[in-house]
Amino acid sequence: MDKKLQQAFHEQIKNEFASGYLYLSMAAHFEAQNLAGFAHWMRVQAKEEQGHAMKMFDFLNDRGVRVILKEIPQPQVDFSSASEIFQETLKHEKKVTELINKLYELAQKVNDYPSMVLLQWFINEQVEEESNPTKILMDLEMIKEQGPALIMLDRELAKREG
């Protein structure tokens, strides 16, 4: 496997774990706000991100590449509202989409077809990753984070499977 592509995968594994860490930080915020459903949603999201990292981790191992884990920075810990959190989530997922697309472009450049197949899965996954927070943001805008409606949305988000 091309060395530059290996390094890019190592960086993306770090990014996926960092995403999970960010979502756990958001879950902690929601727990402190007594919004257990929102916290649950973020915990499921964090677990998904860890799964994404492990998918790349296993792919590299299967290709005979030794995985080199990189340092994960501390995530943001202070948030002003649920809307801010989901705006940050959407912004973050758009950044991840951009990173996955660049990784795919690199795989194309070096003609690494197995990597392109794997990365196509991630490209498809990112459509959902951007859609989910967009829908929740729309709900939050409609309810203006008002008491009873916020509690109803909290209960709805608690139903997320994962």
Sequence and secondary structure as in RCSB ss.txt:
>XXXX:A:sequence
MDKKLQQAFHEQIKNEFASGYLYLSMAAHFEAQNLAGFAHWMRVQAKEEQGHAMKMFDFLNDRGVRVILKEIPQP
QVDFSSASEIFQETLKHEKKVTELINKLYELAQKVNDYPSMVLLQWFINEQVEEESNPTKILMDLEMIKEQGPAL
IMLDRELAKREG
>XXXX:A:secstr
  HHHHHHHHHHHHHHHHHHHHHHHHHHHHHHTT HHHHHHHHHHHHHHHHHHHHHHHHHHHTT           
    S HHHHHHHHHHHHHHHHHHHHHHHHHHHHTT HHHHHHHHHHHHHHHHHHHHHHHHHHHHHHHTT HHHH
HHHHHHHTT   
